[in-house]
């Protein structure tokens, strides 16, 4: 499990921001400024986080719809595309398991 560099709180690999201190976790990888916190989220970031919440809650159709909305406006977003494909694959696997 990964931890936040600012507060040492455990964070999930899919988390974009630390749930404890709000620091941008992408900054740990050198992709963005570490000073970006939850207070400066864009609408697309909020939608992304909502999609992740749906995915973690097992609400795969809602996650797919949420990630799809983001991809309509930003089709080159590889992070969102990866989460979209993960949700779609999980939904398809879940549906095929229940049909067996």
Secondary structure as UniProt FT lines:
FT   STRAND          2..3
FT   TURN            5..7
FT   STRAND          10..11
FT   TURN            13..14
FT   TURN            19..21
FT   STRAND          23..24
FT   HELIX           25..29
FT   TURN            34..35
FT   HELIX           38..40
FT   HELIX           43..56
FT   TURN            57..58
FT   HELIX           60..73
FT   TURN            75..76
FT   HELIX           78..99
//
